Amino acid sequence: HQGYSYTKNFATTPHCQEYKRQSGDYVVTEYGLEQLRILLDYLKEAGVEHALFIRTLEMGGYDATDQYHQMIEMIRDAGYDFLNTNAAAEDMGLDPTHDFYNFSHLNIYGAEKFTSFLAEHILHRYQLETGHTDAVAEEWEDCASYNDQILSRLETLTQEDAGGFLYTQRDFIDRR
């Protein structure tokens, strides 16, 4: 299908597995900072007015280094937005014992909460042009319907199995 990725993995479990975060700082290397500079320059040269950089969730947060703060400053100084979703975990209503697959990945329940939060953030922060051709709207609805079916199946699988499994979208092709 056009616009679908059958290779995307999904991990589902009804509770957080016993994975431990490695101790230490959230490291942003000099190479990483240089690559960010290149990306920011490219966005400016291409005339991109709005870009949203997101620090994804990690259970228990992380220790930010000076380089991490430098990265945020670079993004903001370039006129782009940075969203630390760890700071918003409580606003999302995330339950560490129920909504995570492991310390840095959400399960189906957490993914739905995160997606709703991010969609609301984007809709309230940016003025989006929502007009589409009928063909694009039809493709969007087809893709959304397909993903709704996958998410529904993942919720069922999550409730049925306490151990959790790793799936790809290919696992759901015949169940569509």
Secondary structure, DSSP 8 states (H G I E B T S, - for coil): -TT--TT-EEEE-SS--S-----SEE---HHHHHHHHHHHHHHHHTT----EEEE---TT--EE-HHHHHHHHHHHHTT-EEEEGGGGHHHHT--TTTSEEETTEE-HHHHHHHHHHHHHHHHHHS-------HHHHHHHHHHHHHHHHHHHHHHHHHHH-SS-EEEEGGGGGGG-
